[in-house]
Amino acid sequence: MHLVTANDYLARRDAEWMGRIYKFLGLSVGVIVHGLSDAERQHNYRCDSPTAPTRNSASIICATT
């Protein structure tokens, strides 16, 4: 499940807020925002539920196809 938000703030907020539920269900949660290193970005893309702002949505679509 990949979630797309309007900006970095909402990506962080939603990953934290909904992440509690996803983690309770056994899913890993990641957030893709500006300023991550390549390793951090790759790790977060590999999570069960990555959350990212719209500018990263093409990357999410490409990574999952």
PDBQT receptor file of N, H, CA, C and O in Angstrom, charges set to zero:
ATOM      1  N   MET A   1       0.852  -1.154   0.000  1.00  0.00    +0.000 N 
ATOM      2  CA  MET A   1       0.000   0.000   0.000  1.00  0.00    +0.000 C 
ATOM      3  C   MET A   1       0.903   1.223   0.000  1.00  0.00    +0.000 C 
ATOM      4  O   MET A   1       1.737   1.380   0.892  1.00  0.00    +0.000 OA
ATOM      5  N   HIS A   2       0.744   2.080  -0.981  1.00  0.00    +0.000 N 
ATOM      6  H   HIS A   2       0.067   1.952  -1.705  1.00  0.00    +0.000 HD
ATOM      7  CA  HIS A   2       1.542   3.290  -1.102  1.00  0.00    +0.000 C 
ATOM      8  C   HIS A   2       0.631   4.493  -0.930  1.00  0.00    +0.000 C 
ATOM      9  O   HIS A   2      -0.410   4.592  -1.579  1.00  0.00    +0.000 OA
ATOM     10  N   LEU A   3       1.024   5.397  -0.060  1.00  0.00    +0.000 N 
ATOM     11  H   LEU A   3       1.869   5.316   0.467  1.00  0.00    +0.000 HD
ATOM     12  CA  LEU A   3       0.213   6.570   0.222  1.00  0.00    +0.000 C 
ATOM     13  C   LEU A   3       0.896   7.815  -0.320  1.00  0.00    +0.000 C 
ATOM     14  O   LEU A   3       2.105   7.985  -0.162  1.00  0.00    +0.000 OA
ATOM     15  N   VAL A   4       0.126   8.680  -0.956  1.00  0.00    +0.000 N 
ATOM     16  H   VAL A   4      -0.856   8.541  -1.084  1.00  0.00    +0.000 HD
ATOM     17  CA  VAL A   4       0.649   9.916  -1.520  1.00  0.00    +0.000 C 
ATOM     18  C   VAL A   4      -0.047  11.087  -0.847  1.00  0.00    +0.000 C 
ATOM     19  O   VAL A   4      -1.272  11.106  -0.724  1.00  0.00    +0.000 OA
ATOM     20  N   THR A   5       0.742  12.067  -0.411  1.00  0.00    +0.000 N 
ATOM     21  H   THR A   5       1.737  12.052  -0.511  1.00  0.00    +0.000 HD
ATOM     22  CA  THR A   5       0.204  13.257   0.251  1.00  0.00    +0.000 C 
ATOM     23  C   THR A   5       0.632  14.505  -0.524  1.00  0.00    +0.000 C 
ATOM     24  O   THR A   5       1.343  14.407  -1.524  1.00  0.00    +0.000 OA
ATOM     25  N   ALA A   6       0.204  15.653  -0.066  1.00  0.00    +0.000 N 
ATOM     26  H   ALA A   6      -0.374  15.733   0.746  1.00  0.00    +0.000 HD
ATOM     27  CA  ALA A   6       0.484  16.908  -0.764  1.00  0.00    +0.000 C 
ATOM     28  C   ALA A   6       1.894  17.441  -0.519  1.00  0.00    +0.000 C 
ATOM     29  O   ALA A   6       2.446  18.119  -1.386  1.00  0.00    +0.000 OA
ATOM     30  N   ASN A   7       2.494  17.151   0.645  1.00  0.00    +0.000 N 
ATOM     31  H   ASN A   7       2.045  16.600   1.349  1.00  0.00    +0.000 HD
ATOM     32  CA  ASN A   7       3.806  17.727   0.961  1.00  0.00    +0.000 C 
ATOM     33  C   ASN A   7       4.524  16.902   2.030  1.00  0.00    +0.000 C 
ATOM     34  O   ASN A   7       3.970  15.940   2.563  1.00  0.00    +0.000 OA
ATOM     35  N   ASP A   8       5.772  17.295   2.338  1.00  0.00    +0.000 N 
ATOM     36  H   ASP A   8       6.222  18.076   1.906  1.00  0.00    +0.000 HD
ATOM     37  CA  ASP A   8       6.587  16.562   3.310  1.00  0.00    +0.000 C 
ATOM     38  C   ASP A   8       5.944  16.531   4.694  1.00  0.00    +0.000 C 
ATOM     39  O   ASP A   8       5.963  15.502   5.369  1.00  0.00    +0.000 OA
ATOM     40  N   TYR A   9       5.380  17.654   5.109  1.00  0.00    +0.000 N 
ATOM     41  H   TYR A   9       5.365  18.490   4.560  1.00  0.00    +0.000 HD
ATOM     42  CA  TYR A   9       4.751  17.723   6.432  1.00  0.00    +0.000 C 
ATOM     43  C   TYR A   9       3.652  16.665   6.554  1.00  0.00    +0.000 C 
ATOM     44  O   TYR A   9       3.599  15.921   7.534  1.00  0.00    +0.000 OA
ATOM     45  N   LEU A  10       2.781  16.609   5.553  1.00  0.00    +0.000 N 
ATOM     46  H   LEU A  10       2.824  17.213   4.757  1.00  0.00    +0.000 HD
ATOM     47  CA  LEU A  10       1.682  15.638   5.606  1.00  0.00    +0.000 C 
ATOM     48  C   LEU A  10       2.192  14.200   5.490  1.00  0.00    +0.000 C 
ATOM     49  O   LEU A  10       1.618  13.291   6.090  1.00  0.00    +0.000 OA
ATOM     50  N   ALA A  11       3.252  13.991   4.731  1.00  0.00    +0.000 N 
ATOM     51  H   ALA A  11       3.718  14.729   4.244  1.00  0.00    +0.000 HD
ATOM     52  CA  ALA A  11       3.822  12.645   4.624  1.00  0.00    +0.000 C 
ATOM     53  C   ALA A  11       4.310  12.173   5.991  1.00  0.00    +0.000 C 
ATOM     54  O   ALA A  11       4.036  11.046   6.403  1.00  0.00    +0.000 OA
ATOM     55  N   ARG A  12       5.038  13.048   6.691  1.00  0.00    +0.000 N 
ATOM     56  H   ARG A  12       5.261  13.964   6.356  1.00  0.00    +0.000 HD
ATOM     57  CA  ARG A  12       5.515  12.688   8.040  1.00  0.00    +0.000 C 
ATOM     58  C   ARG A  12       4.342  12.474   9.004  1.00  0.00    +0.000 C 
ATOM     59  O   ARG A  12       4.301  11.491   9.745  1.00  0.00    +0.000 OA
ATOM     60  N   ARG A  13       3.396  13.410   8.977  1.00  0.00    +0.000 N 
ATOM     61  H   ARG A  13       3.429  14.207   8.375  1.00  0.00    +0.000 HD
ATOM     62  CA  ARG A  13       2.249  13.327   9.884  1.00  0.00    +0.000 C 
ATOM     63  C   ARG A  13       1.455  12.044   9.647  1.00  0.00    +0.000 C 
ATOM     64  O   ARG A  13       1.120  11.330  10.592  1.00  0.00    +0.000 OA
ATOM     65  N   ASP A  14       1.159  11.758   8.386  1.00  0.00    +0.000 N 
ATOM     66  H   ASP A  14       1.431  12.338   7.618  1.00  0.00    +0.000 HD
ATOM     67  CA  ASP A  14       0.352  10.579   8.081  1.00  0.00    +0.000 C 
ATOM     68  C   ASP A  14       1.087   9.285   8.395  1.00  0.00    +0.000 C 
ATOM     69  O   ASP A  14       0.482   8.322   8.864  1.00  0.00    +0.000 OA
ATOM     70  N   ALA A  15       2.402   9.259   8.136  1.00  0.00    +0.000 N 
ATOM     71  H   ALA A  15       2.895  10.042   7.755  1.00  0.00    +0.000 HD
ATOM     72  CA  ALA A  15       3.180   8.061   8.450  1.00  0.00    +0.000 C 
ATOM     73  C   ALA A  15       3.200   7.816   9.956  1.00  0.00    +0.000 C 
ATOM     74  O   ALA A  15       3.144   6.669  10.401  1.00  0.00    +0.000 OA
ATOM     75  N   GLU A  16       3.279   8.882  10.733  1.00  0.00    +0.000 N 
ATOM     76  H   GLU A  16       3.324   9.813  10.372  1.00  0.00    +0.000 HD
ATOM     77  CA  GLU A  16       3.280   8.735  12.191  1.00  0.00    +0.000 C 
ATOM     78  C   GLU A  16       1.889   8.379  12.706  1.00  0.00    +0.000 C 
ATOM     79  O   GLU A  16       1.736   7.473  13.525  1.00  0.00    +0.000 OA
ATOM     80  N   TRP A  17       0.889   9.087  12.228  1.00  0.00    +0.000 N 
ATOM     81  H   TRP A  17       1.013   9.823  11.562  1.00  0.00    +0.000 HD
ATOM     82  CA  TRP A  17      -0.481   8.907  12.707  1.00  0.00    +0.000 C 
ATOM     83  C   TRP A  17      -1.033   7.526  12.332  1.00  0.00    +0.000 C 
ATOM     84  O   TRP A  17      -1.460   6.765  13.201  1.00  0.00    +0.000 OA
ATOM     85  N   MET A  18      -1.020   7.214  11.040  1.00  0.00    +0.000 N 
ATOM     86  H   MET A  18      -0.674   7.832  10.335  1.00  0.00    +0.000 HD
ATOM     87  CA  MET A  18      -1.551   5.931  10.583  1.00  0.00    +0.000 C 
ATOM     88  C   MET A  18      -0.551   4.797  10.800  1.00  0.00    +0.000 C 
ATOM     89  O   MET A  18      -0.926   3.625  10.848  1.00  0.00    +0.000 OA
ATOM     90  N   GLY A  19       0.730   5.160  10.931  1.00  0.00    +0.000 N 
ATOM     91  H   GLY A  19       1.035   6.112  10.892  1.00  0.00    +0.000 HD
ATOM     92  CA  GLY A  19       1.762   4.154  11.145  1.00  0.00    +0.000 C 
ATOM     93  C   GLY A  19       1.526   3.312  12.382  1.00  0.00    +0.000 C 
ATOM     94  O   GLY A  19       1.886   2.135  12.415  1.00  0.00    +0.000 OA
ATOM     95  N   ARG A  20       0.926   3.904  13.392  1.00  0.00    +0.000 N 
ATOM     96  H   ARG A  20       0.634   4.860  13.366  1.00  0.00    +0.000 HD
ATOM     97  CA  ARG A  20       0.614   3.138  14.608  1.00  0.00    +0.000 C 
ATOM     98  C   ARG A  20      -0.311   1.967  14.295  1.00  0.00    +0.000 C 
ATOM     99  O   ARG A  20      -0.130   0.863  14.809  1.00  0.00    +0.000 OA
ATOM    100  N   ILE A  21      -1.291   2.219  13.457  1.00  0.00    +0.000 N 
ATOM    101  H   ILE A  21      -1.438   3.116  13.039  1.00  0.00    +0.000 HD
ATOM    102  CA  ILE A  21      -2.234   1.158  13.075  1.00  0.00    +0.000 C 
ATOM    103  C   ILE A  21      -1.534   0.132  12.193  1.00  0.00    +0.000 C 
ATOM    104  O   ILE A  21      -1.665  -1.071  12.414  1.00  0.00    +0.000 OA
ATOM    105  N   TYR A  22      -0.791   0.605  11.192  1.00  0.00    +0.000 N 
ATOM    106  H   TYR A  22      -0.685   1.583  11.012  1.00  0.00    +0.000 HD
ATOM    107  CA  TYR A  22      -0.107  -0.318  10.286  1.00  0.00    +0.000 C 
ATOM    108  C   TYR A  22       0.888  -1.191  11.034  1.00  0.00    +0.000 C 
ATOM    109  O   TYR A  22       0.973  -2.392  10.779  1.00  0.00    +0.000 OA
ATOM    110  N   LYS A  23       1.645  -0.598  11.959  1.00  0.00    +0.000 N 
ATOM    111  H   LYS A  23       1.576   0.378  12.167  1.00  0.00    +0.000 HD
ATOM    112  CA  LYS A  23       2.600  -1.383  12.745  1.00  0.00    +0.000 C 
ATOM    113  C   LYS A  23       1.885  -2.404  13.615  1.00  0.00    +0.000 C 
ATOM    114  O   LYS A  23       2.358  -3.530  13.767  1.00  0.00    +0.000 OA
ATOM    115  N   PHE A  24       0.753  -2.022  14.185  1.00  0.00    +0.000 N 
ATOM    116  H   PHE A  24       0.369  -1.107  14.062  1.00  0.00    +0.000 HD
ATOM    117  CA  PHE A  24      -0.045  -2.958  14.985  1.00  0.00    +0.000 C 
ATOM    118  C   PHE A  24      -0.469  -4.153  14.126  1.00  0.00    +0.000 C 
ATOM    119  O   PHE A  24      -0.558  -5.276  14.621  1.00  0.00    +0.000 OA
ATOM    120  N   LEU A  25      -0.728  -3.907  12.843  1.00  0.00    +0.000 N 
ATOM    121  H   LEU A  25      -0.655  -2.994  12.441  1.00  0.00    +0.000 HD
ATOM    122  CA  LEU A  25      -1.131  -4.966  11.915  1.00  0.00    +0.000 C 
ATOM    123  C   LEU A  25       0.062  -5.735  11.339  1.00  0.00    +0.000 C 
ATOM    124  O   LEU A  25      -0.112  -6.638  10.521  1.00  0.00    +0.000 OA
ATOM    125  N   GLY A  26       1.277  -5.368  11.773  1.00  0.00    +0.000 N 
ATOM    126  H   GLY A  26       1.418  -4.633  12.437  1.00  0.00    +0.000 HD
ATOM    127  CA  GLY A  26       2.470  -6.083  11.332  1.00  0.00    +0.000 C 
ATOM    128  C   GLY A  26       3.102  -5.551  10.068  1.00  0.00    +0.000 C 
ATOM    129  O   GLY A  26       3.948  -6.223   9.477  1.00  0.00    +0.000 OA
ATOM    130  N   LEU A  27       2.715  -4.357   9.632  1.00  0.00    +0.000 N 
ATOM    131  H   LEU A  27       2.028  -3.811  10.112  1.00  0.00    +0.000 HD
ATOM    132  CA  LEU A  27       3.279  -3.761   8.425  1.00  0.00    +0.000 C 
ATOM    133  C   LEU A  27       4.412  -2.817   8.787  1.00  0.00    +0.000 C 
ATOM    134  O   LEU A  27       4.400  -2.196   9.850  1.00  0.00    +0.000 OA
ATOM    135  N   SER A  28       5.390  -2.712   7.897  1.00  0.00    +0.000 N 
ATOM    136  H   SER A  28       5.399  -3.216   7.033  1.00  0.00    +0.000 HD
ATOM    137  CA  SER A  28       6.447  -1.721   8.098  1.00  0.00    +0.000 C 
ATOM    138  C   SER A  28       6.009  -0.404   7.458  1.00  0.00    +0.000 C 
ATOM    139  O   SER A  28       5.285  -0.396   6.462  1.00  0.00    +0.000 OA
ATOM    140  N   VAL A  29       6.456   0.699   8.039  1.00  0.00    +0.000 N 
ATOM    141  H   VAL A  29       7.045   0.692   8.848  1.00  0.00    +0.000 HD
ATOM    142  CA  VAL A  29       6.031   2.027   7.603  1.00  0.00    +0.000 C 
ATOM    143  C   VAL A  29       7.259   2.851   7.237  1.00  0.00    +0.000 C 
ATOM    144  O   VAL A  29       8.237   2.879   7.985  1.00  0.00    +0.000 OA
ATOM    145  N   GLY A  30       7.211   3.518   6.094  1.00  0.00    +0.000 N 
ATOM    146  H   GLY A  30       6.416   3.495   5.487  1.00  0.00    +0.000 HD
ATOM    147  CA  GLY A  30       8.294   4.384   5.675  1.00  0.00    +0.000 C 
ATOM    148  C   GLY A  30       7.752   5.726   5.233  1.00  0.00    +0.000 C 
ATOM    149  O   GLY A  30       6.584   5.848   4.862  1.00  0.00    +0.000 OA
ATOM    150  N   VAL A  31       8.599   6.717   5.275  1.00  0.00    +0.000 N 
ATOM    151  H   VAL A  31       9.547   6.617   5.576  1.00  0.00    +0.000 HD
ATOM    152  CA  VAL A  31       8.226   8.048   4.800  1.00  0.00    +0.000 C 
ATOM    153  C   VAL A  31       9.337   8.556   3.891  1.00  0.00    +0.000 C 
ATOM    154  O   VAL A  31      10.508   8.550   4.269  1.00  0.00    +0.000 OA
ATOM    155  N   ILE A  32       8.967   8.995   2.692  1.00  0.00    +0.000 N 
ATOM    156  H   ILE A  32       8.015   9.000   2.385  1.00  0.00    +0.000 HD
ATOM    157  CA  ILE A  32       9.928   9.483   1.719  1.00  0.00    +0.000 C 
ATOM    158  C   ILE A  32       9.761  10.995   1.623  1.00  0.00    +0.000 C 
ATOM    159  O   ILE A  32       8.756  11.484   1.106  1.00  0.00    +0.000 OA
ATOM    160  N   VAL A  33      10.744  11.729   2.120  1.00  0.00    +0.000 N 
ATOM    161  H   VAL A  33      11.561  11.332   2.540  1.00  0.00    +0.000 HD
ATOM    162  CA  VAL A  33      10.686  13.187   2.138  1.00  0.00    +0.000 C 
ATOM    163  C   VAL A  33      12.025  13.748   1.671  1.00  0.00    +0.000 C 
ATOM    164  O   VAL A  33      13.005  13.016   1.530  1.00  0.00    +0.000 OA
ATOM    165  N   HIS A  34      12.050  15.040   1.437  1.00  0.00    +0.000 N 
ATOM    166  H   HIS A  34      11.254  15.635   1.552  1.00  0.00    +0.000 HD
ATOM    167  CA  HIS A  34      13.262  15.734   1.004  1.00  0.00    +0.000 C 
ATOM    168  C   HIS A  34      14.358  15.600   2.065  1.00  0.00    +0.000 C 
ATOM    169  O   HIS A  34      14.082  15.670   3.263  1.00  0.00    +0.000 OA
ATOM    170  N   GLY A  35      15.582  15.409   1.623  1.00  0.00    +0.000 N 
ATOM    171  H   GLY A  35      15.806  15.352   0.650  1.00  0.00    +0.000 HD
ATOM    172  CA  GLY A  35      16.717  15.389   2.531  1.00  0.00    +0.000 C 
ATOM    173  C   GLY A  35      17.167  14.015   2.976  1.00  0.00    +0.000 C 
ATOM    174  O   GLY A  35      18.110  13.909   3.760  1.00  0.00    +0.000 OA
ATOM    175  N   LEU A  36      16.521  12.955   2.502  1.00  0.00    +0.000 N 
ATOM    176  H   LEU A  36      15.755  13.042   1.866  1.00  0.00    +0.000 HD
ATOM    177  CA  LEU A  36      16.957  11.610   2.874  1.00  0.00    +0.000 C 
ATOM    178  C   LEU A  36      18.178  11.210   2.046  1.00  0.00    +0.000 C 
ATOM    179  O   LEU A  36      18.323  11.619   0.894  1.00  0.00    +0.000 OA
ATOM    180  N   SER A  37      19.038  10.417   2.642  1.00  0.00    +0.000 N 
ATOM    181  H   SER A  37      18.920  10.085   3.578  1.00  0.00    +0.000 HD
ATOM    182  CA  SER A  37      20.156   9.861   1.876  1.00  0.00    +0.000 C 
ATOM    183  C   SER A  37      19.601   8.779   0.945  1.00  0.00    +0.000 C 
ATOM    184  O   SER A  37      18.463   8.340   1.111  1.00  0.00    +0.000 OA
ATOM    185  N   ASP A  38      20.394   8.357  -0.018  1.00  0.00    +0.000 N 
ATOM    186  H   ASP A  38      21.318   8.714  -0.153  1.00  0.00    +0.000 HD
ATOM    187  CA  ASP A  38      19.947   7.301  -0.929  1.00  0.00    +0.000 C 
ATOM    188  C   ASP A  38      19.598   6.025  -0.171  1.00  0.00    +0.000 C 
ATOM    189  O   ASP A  38      18.605   5.368  -0.483  1.00  0.00    +0.000 OA
ATOM    190  N   ALA A  39      20.410   5.672   0.823  1.00  0.00    +0.000 N 
ATOM    191  H   ALA A  39      21.217   6.206   1.077  1.00  0.00    +0.000 HD
ATOM    192  CA  ALA A  39      20.157   4.456   1.607  1.00  0.00    +0.000 C 
ATOM    193  C   ALA A  39      18.851   4.560   2.384  1.00  0.00    +0.000 C 
ATOM    194  O   ALA A  39      18.076   3.604   2.435  1.00  0.00    +0.000 OA
ATOM    195  N   GLU A  40      18.606   5.729   2.994  1.00  0.00    +0.000 N 
ATOM    196  H   GLU A  40      19.235   6.505   2.953  1.00  0.00    +0.000 HD
ATOM    197  CA  GLU A  40      17.352   5.933   3.736  1.00  0.00    +0.000 C 
ATOM    198  C   GLU A  40      16.147   5.876   2.798  1.00  0.00    +0.000 C 
ATOM    199  O   GLU A  40      15.117   5.286   3.125  1.00  0.00    +0.000 OA
ATOM    200  N   ARG A  41      16.290   6.488   1.650  1.00  0.00    +0.000 N 
ATOM    201  H   ARG A  41      17.126   6.968   1.385  1.00  0.00    +0.000 HD
ATOM    202  CA  ARG A  41      15.204   6.502   0.661  1.00  0.00    +0.000 C 
ATOM    203  C   ARG A  41      14.893   5.074   0.200  1.00  0.00    +0.000 C 
ATOM    204  O   ARG A  41      13.726   4.688   0.130  1.00  0.00    +0.000 OA
ATOM    205  N   GLN A  42      15.925   4.293  -0.115  1.00  0.00    +0.000 N 
ATOM    206  H   GLN A  42      16.873   4.606  -0.059  1.00  0.00    +0.000 HD
ATOM    207  CA  GLN A  42      15.725   2.911  -0.550  1.00  0.00    +0.000 C 
ATOM    208  C   GLN A  42      15.060   2.085   0.541  1.00  0.00    +0.000 C 
ATOM    209  O   GLN A  42      14.147   1.305   0.268  1.00  0.00    +0.000 OA
ATOM    210  N   HIS A  43      15.515   2.257   1.769  1.00  0.00    +0.000 N 
ATOM    211  H   HIS A  43      16.256   2.890   1.991  1.00  0.00    +0.000 HD
ATOM    212  CA  HIS A  43      14.917   1.526   2.892  1.00  0.00    +0.000 C 
ATOM    213  C   HIS A  43      13.426   1.851   3.014  1.00  0.00    +0.000 C 
ATOM    214  O   HIS A  43      12.603   0.950   3.175  1.00  0.00    +0.000 OA
ATOM    215  N   ASN A  44      13.086   3.129   2.938  1.00  0.00    +0.000 N 
ATOM    216  H   ASN A  44      13.755   3.860   2.807  1.00  0.00    +0.000 HD
ATOM    217  CA  ASN A  44      11.692   3.535   3.095  1.00  0.00    +0.000 C 
ATOM    218  C   ASN A  44      10.819   3.078   1.938  1.00  0.00    +0.000 C 
ATOM    219  O   ASN A  44       9.651   2.752   2.146  1.00  0.00    +0.000 OA
ATOM    220  N   TYR A  45      11.362   3.047   0.710  1.00  0.00    +0.000 N 
ATOM    221  H   TYR A  45      12.312   3.312   0.541  1.00  0.00    +0.000 HD
ATOM    222  CA  TYR A  45      10.602   2.539  -0.427  1.00  0.00    +0.000 C 
ATOM    223  C   TYR A  45      10.294   1.055  -0.276  1.00  0.00    +0.000 C 
ATOM    224  O   TYR A  45       9.283   0.577  -0.792  1.00  0.00    +0.000 OA
ATOM    225  N   ARG A  46      11.153   0.323   0.423  1.00  0.00    +0.000 N 
ATOM    226  H   ARG A  46      11.974   0.712   0.841  1.00  0.00    +0.000 HD
ATOM    227  CA  ARG A  46      10.955  -1.118   0.592  1.00  0.00    +0.000 C 
ATOM    228  C   ARG A  46       9.941  -1.464   1.688  1.00  0.00    +0.000 C 
ATOM    229  O   ARG A  46       9.566  -2.628   1.836  1.00  0.00    +0.000 OA
ATOM    230  N   CYS A  47       9.502  -0.481   2.442  1.00  0.00    +0.000 N 
ATOM    231  H   CYS A  47       9.807   0.464   2.321  1.00  0.00    +0.000 HD
ATOM    232  CA  CYS A  47       8.515  -0.730   3.502  1.00  0.00    +0.000 C 
ATOM    233  C   CYS A  47       7.177  -1.130   2.898  1.00  0.00    +0.000 C 
ATOM    234  O   CYS A  47       6.887  -0.832   1.739  1.00  0.00    +0.000 OA
ATOM    235  N   ASP A  48       6.366  -1.809   3.703  1.00  0.00    +0.000 N 
ATOM    236  H   ASP A  48       6.601  -2.050   4.644  1.00  0.00    +0.000 HD
ATOM    237  CA  ASP A  48       5.033  -2.220   3.251  1.00  0.00    +0.000 C 
ATOM    238  C   ASP A  48       4.148  -1.022   2.939  1.00  0.00    +0.000 C 
ATOM    239  O   ASP A  48       3.317  -1.076   2.033  1.00  0.00    +0.000 OA
ATOM    240  N   SER A  49       4.328   0.060   3.691  1.00  0.00    +0.000 N 
ATOM    241  H   SER A  49       5.003   0.104   4.427  1.00  0.00    +0.000 HD
ATOM    242  CA  SER A  49       3.477   1.240   3.533  1.00  0.00    +0.000 C 
ATOM    243  C   SER A  49       4.307   2.516   3.491  1.00  0.00    +0.000 C 
ATOM    244  O   SER A  49       4.399   3.228   4.491  1.00  0.00    +0.000 OA
ATOM    245  N   PRO A  50       4.921   2.816   2.323  1.00  0.00    +0.000 N 
ATOM    246  CA  PRO A  50       5.648   4.081   2.218  1.00  0.00    +0.000 C 
ATOM    247  C   PRO A  50       4.684   5.242   1.974  1.00  0.00    +0.000 C 
ATOM    248  O   PRO A  50       3.706   5.101   1.241  1.00  0.00    +0.000 OA
ATOM    249  N   THR A  51       4.963   6.366   2.583  1.00  0.00    +0.000 N 
ATOM    250  H   THR A  51       5.758   6.480   3.178  1.00  0.00    +0.000 HD
ATOM    251  CA  THR A  51       4.168   7.578   2.397  1.00  0.00    +0.000 C 
ATOM    252  C   THR A  51       5.081   8.647   1.817  1.00  0.00    +0.000 C 
ATOM    253  O   THR A  51       6.190   8.855   2.309  1.00  0.00    +0.000 OA
ATOM    254  N   ALA A  52       4.617   9.327   0.769  1.00  0.00    +0.000 N 
ATOM    255  H   ALA A  52       3.716   9.158   0.369  1.00  0.00    +0.000 HD
ATOM    256  CA  ALA A  52       5.450  10.320   0.096  1.00  0.00    +0.000 C 
ATOM    257  C   ALA A  52       4.594  11.460  -0.438  1.00  0.00    +0.000 C 
ATOM    258  O   ALA A  52       3.405  11.279  -0.700  1.00  0.00    +0.000 OA
ATOM    259  N   PRO A  53       5.199  12.638  -0.601  1.00  0.00    +0.000 N 
ATOM    260  CA  PRO A  53       4.475  13.737  -1.238  1.00  0.00    +0.000 C 
ATOM    261  C   PRO A  53       4.309  13.485  -2.736  1.00  0.00    +0.000 C 
ATOM    262  O   PRO A  53       4.985  12.623  -3.297  1.00  0.00    +0.000 OA
ATOM    263  N   THR A  54       3.430  14.218  -3.373  1.00  0.00    +0.000 N 
ATOM    264  H   THR A  54       2.881  14.919  -2.917  1.00  0.00    +0.000 HD
ATOM    265  CA  THR A  54       3.109  13.985  -4.781  1.00  0.00    +0.000 C 
ATOM    266  C   THR A  54       4.312  14.071  -5.702  1.00  0.00    +0.000 C 
ATOM    267  O   THR A  54       4.340  13.391  -6.727  1.00  0.00    +0.000 OA
ATOM    268  N   ARG A  55       5.308  14.885  -5.372  1.00  0.00    +0.000 N 
ATOM    269  H   ARG A  55       5.285  15.437  -4.539  1.00  0.00    +0.000 HD
ATOM    270  CA  ARG A  55       6.460  15.001  -6.276  1.00  0.00    +0.000 C 
ATOM    271  C   ARG A  55       7.232  13.682  -6.380  1.00  0.00    +0.000 C 
ATOM    272  O   ARG A  55       8.006  13.495  -7.318  1.00  0.00    +0.000 OA
ATOM    273  N   ASN A  56       7.031  12.774  -5.434  1.00  0.00    +0.000 N 
ATOM    274  H   ASN A  56       6.402  12.926  -4.671  1.00  0.00    +0.000 HD
ATOM    275  CA  ASN A  56       7.686  11.468  -5.472  1.00  0.00    +0.000 C 
ATOM    276  C   ASN A  56       6.764  10.366  -5.978  1.00  0.00    +0.000 C 
ATOM    277  O   ASN A  56       7.167   9.203  -6.026  1.00  0.00    +0.000 OA
ATOM    278  N   SER A  57       5.549  10.705  -6.353  1.00  0.00    +0.000 N 
ATOM    279  H   SER A  57       5.222  11.649  -6.314  1.00  0.00    +0.000 HD
ATOM    280  CA  SER A  57       4.580   9.664  -6.714  1.00  0.00    +0.000 C 
ATOM    281  C   SER A  57       4.995   8.897  -7.965  1.00  0.00    +0.000 C 
ATOM    282  O   SER A  57       4.718   7.701  -8.059  1.00  0.00    +0.000 OA
ATOM    283  N   ALA A  58       5.642   9.535  -8.918  1.00  0.00    +0.000 N 
ATOM    284  H   ALA A  58       5.868  10.507  -8.841  1.00  0.00    +0.000 HD
ATOM    285  CA  ALA A  58       6.107   8.816 -10.114  1.00  0.00    +0.000 C 
ATOM    286  C   ALA A  58       7.140   7.778  -9.722  1.00  0.00    +0.000 C 
ATOM    287  O   ALA A  58       7.163   6.690 -10.297  1.00  0.00    +0.000 OA
ATOM    288  N   SER A  59       7.993   8.087  -8.760  1.00  0.00    +0.000 N 
ATOM    289  H   SER A  59       7.974   8.971  -8.293  1.00  0.00    +0.000 HD
ATOM    290  CA  SER A  59       8.995   7.121  -8.297  1.00  0.00    +0.000 C 
ATOM    291  C   SER A  59       8.327   5.935  -7.640  1.00  0.00    +0.000 C 
ATOM    292  O   SER A  59       8.757   4.796  -7.826  1.00  0.00    +0.000 OA
ATOM    293  N   ILE A  60       7.295   6.185  -6.886  1.00  0.00    +0.000 N 
ATOM    294  H   ILE A  60       6.946   7.110  -6.735  1.00  0.00    +0.000 HD
ATOM    295  CA  ILE A  60       6.575   5.083  -6.229  1.00  0.00    +0.000 C 
ATOM    296  C   ILE A  60       5.922   4.201  -7.269  1.00  0.00    +0.000 C 
ATOM    297  O   ILE A  60       5.994   2.976  -7.168  1.00  0.00    +0.000 OA
ATOM    298  N   ILE A  61       5.285   4.796  -8.269  1.00  0.00    +0.000 N 
ATOM    299  H   ILE A  61       5.227   5.791  -8.350  1.00  0.00    +0.000 HD
ATOM    300  CA  ILE A  61       4.623   4.019  -9.307  1.00  0.00    +0.000 C 
ATOM    301  C   ILE A  61       5.643   3.182 -10.056  1.00  0.00    +0.000 C 
ATOM    302  O   ILE A  61       5.399   2.002 -10.308  1.00  0.00    +0.000 OA
ATOM    303  N   CYS A  62       6.781   3.763 -10.421  1.00  0.00    +0.000 N 
ATOM    304  H   CYS A  62       6.980   4.722 -10.216  1.00  0.00    +0.000 HD
ATOM    305  CA  CYS A  62       7.819   3.028 -11.138  1.00  0.00    +0.000 C 
ATOM    306  C   CYS A  62       8.421   1.925 -10.284  1.00  0.00    +0.000 C 
ATOM    307  O   CYS A  62       8.750   0.856 -10.799  1.00  0.00    +0.000 OA
ATOM    308  N   ALA A  63       8.570   2.166  -8.998  1.00  0.00    +0.000 N 
ATOM    309  H   ALA A  63       8.303   3.034  -8.580  1.00  0.00    +0.000 HD
ATOM    310  CA  ALA A  63       9.193   1.187  -8.107  1.00  0.00    +0.000 C 
ATOM    311  C   ALA A  63       8.297  -0.026  -7.886  1.00  0.00    +0.000 C 
ATOM    312  O   ALA A  63       8.790  -1.091  -7.516  1.00  0.00    +0.000 OA
ATOM    313  N   THR A  64       6.992   0.113  -8.104  1.00  0.00    +0.000 N 
ATOM    314  H   THR A  64       6.591   0.978  -8.405  1.00  0.00    +0.000 HD
ATOM    315  CA  THR A  64       6.077  -0.982  -7.807  1.00  0.00    +0.000 C 
ATOM    316  C   THR A  64       5.592  -1.711  -9.043  1.00  0.00    +0.000 C 
ATOM    317  O   THR A  64       4.848  -2.685  -8.928  1.00  0.00    +0.000 OA
ATOM    318  N   THR A  65       5.995  -1.267 -10.219  1.00  0.00    +0.000 N 
ATOM    319  H   THR A  65       6.600  -0.476 -10.312  1.00  0.00    +0.000 HD
ATOM    320  CA  THR A  65       5.520  -1.941 -11.435  1.00  0.00    +0.000 C 
ATOM    321  C   THR A  65       6.542  -2.889 -11.961  1.00  0.00    +0.000 C 
ATOM    322  O   THR A  65       6.312  -3.542 -12.978  1.00  0.00    +0.000 OA
TER     323      THR A  65
